[in-house]
Amino acid sequence: MSPRPSETREQAAPEAGAVLERLPKVMDALVELVEQETSLVRAGRLADAARLEPAKDDLAREFLRHAAWLKANRDRLPSGLAAQIDALRRKHDVFQALLQINLTVLATAHAVSEGIMRGVSEEINRRSQPSTYGASGRATAPRPGNAQPLTVSRVL
């Protein structure tokens, strides 16, 4: 599906029709996966959400391939496909809004997990340092150079 400069509108019509038929189906499948991922992340089921990644990658790759073909051939698309292209644009706008929600949920989950990890690390380091008092009679803060490393198992 690469653009051909000498191709006319009539020659591009069958391929454009196939792309415009397949692309909404790919978008629907992506929407379903993104909604599923969003609900799993919101529920804290990150391992289940991670299992959706290969299918999401494949669909995203196919979506980008078809979208690139449409963009490269926009001057050769038959004028009779304008209604399908407009419907595809509206569907894409809805898809973008859904992706924004998904990215917000993922960013929130990332921030929460990072906060938890920082808290655990600080608590480990606080407990590993002796409690001493400085010359002013106040407790001294642990030295950053003496921080204990935190290891994380990625096997859930």
C-alpha positions in Angstrom: 0.0 0.0 0.0 2.6 2.6 -1.0 1.7 5.6 -3.0 2.3 5.5 -6.7 2.8 8.9 -8.3 1.4 7.9 -11.7 -1.7 6.4 -10.2 -5.0 8.1 -11.1 -8.1 8.5 -9.0 -9.7 5.6 -10.7 -6.7 3.3 -10.2 -6.6 4.3 -6.5 -10.3 3.7 -5.9 -10.2 -0.1 -5.2 -7.3 0.2 -2.7 -8.8 3.3 -1.1 -12.1 1.4 -0.7 -10.3 -1.5 0.9 -8.4 0.9 3.3 -11.6 2.8 4.2 -13.4 -0.5 4.8 -10.6 -1.9 7.0 -9.6 1.2 9.0 -12.8 1.6 10.9 -12.7 -2.0 12.0 -9.1 -1.6 13.2 -10.2 1.6 15.1 -13.1 -0.3 16.7 -10.8 -3.1 17.8 -8.3 -0.5 19.2 -11.1 1.4 21.0 -12.2 -1.9 22.6 -8.7 -2.8 23.7 -8.0 0.8 25.0 -11.2 0.8 27.0 -10.4 -2.6 28.4 -6.9 -1.5 29.3 -8.2 1.7 31.0 -10.7 -0.3 33.1 -8.0 -2.8 34.1 -5.6 -0.1 35.1 -8.3 1.7 37.1 -9.0 -1.5 38.9 -5.3 -2.0 39.7 -4.9 -5.1 37.5 -1.7 -4.0 35.8 -0.5 -7.5 34.9 -3.8 -8.1 33.1 -3.5 -4.8 31.3 0.1 -5.6 30.3 -1.1 -8.7 28.5 -3.1 -6.6 26.1 0.0 -4.9 24.8 1.0 -7.3 21.9 -2.5 -7.1 20.4 -2.6 -3.3 20.9 0.8 -3.0 19.2 -0.3 -5.0 16.2 -3.6 -3.0 15.8 -1.8 0.3 16.3 0.8 -0.7 13.6 -2.0 -1.6 11.2 -3.9 1.6 12.0 -0.8 3.7 11.3 0.0 1.9 8.0 -3.6 2.5 6.7 -3.6 6.1 7.9 -0.2 6.8 6.3 -1.5 5.3 3.0 -4.6 7.6 3.1 -2.4 10.6 3.9 0.0 9.8 1.1 -2.8 9.3 -1.4 -5.2 12.0 -0.4 -4.8 13.8 -3.7 -5.7 10.6 -5.6 -8.7 9.6 -3.6 -12.0 9.4 -5.5 -14.4 12.2 -4.6 -17.1 9.7 -4.1 -15.4 8.6 -0.9 -15.7 12.0 0.9 -18.6 10.8 3.1 -16.6 7.8 4.3 -13.6 9.9 4.9 -15.6 12.4 7.0 -17.1 9.6 9.0 -13.6 8.3 9.6 -12.5 11.7 10.8 -15.3 11.9 13.3 -14.5 8.4 14.5 -10.9 9.4 14.8 -11.8 12.4 17.0 -13.7 10.2 19.4 -10.7 7.8 19.4 -8.4 10.6 20.3 -10.6 11.6 23.2 -10.6 8.0 24.5 -6.8 7.9 24.1 -6.4 11.0 26.2 -8.5 9.4 29.0 -6.3 6.3 28.7 -3.1 8.3 28.9 -4.4 10.2 32.0 -5.3 6.9 33.8 -1.8 5.5 32.9 -0.1 8.6 34.1 -2.0 8.5 37.4 -1.1 4.8 37.9 2.5 5.7 37.2 2.5 8.6 39.6 0.9 6.5 42.3 3.3 3.5 41.9 6.2 5.9 41.9 5.0 7.5 45.1 4.6 4.1 46.7 8.1 3.1 45.6 9.6 6.3 46.9 7.8 5.9 50.2 9.0 2.3 50.6 12.6 3.4 49.7 12.5 6.3 52.2 11.2 4.0 55.0 13.8 1.3 54.3 16.5 4.0 54.4 15.1 5.6 57.5 15.1 2.3 59.3 18.6 1.4 58.2 20.2 4.6 59.5 21.0 5.0 63.2 19.0 7.7 65.0 21.5 10.2 66.2 21.4 13.8 67.4 23.5 16.6 66.1 25.3 19.4 68.0 22.0 21.4 68.1 20.2 18.6 69.9 18.0 17.8 66.9 17.9 14.5 65.0 20.1 14.3 62.0 18.8 13.5 58.6 20.1 10.3 57.0 23.0 10.9 54.6 21.9 10.4 50.9 25.2 8.5 50.1 24.3 5.8 52.6 20.9 5.0 51.0 20.1 1.3 50.6 19.3 0.1 47.1 15.7 -1.0 46.5 15.2 -4.0 44.4 12.0 -4.8 42.7 10.8 -8.1 41.3 8.9 -7.7 38.0 7.5 -11.2 38.3 3.9 -10.8 39.6 
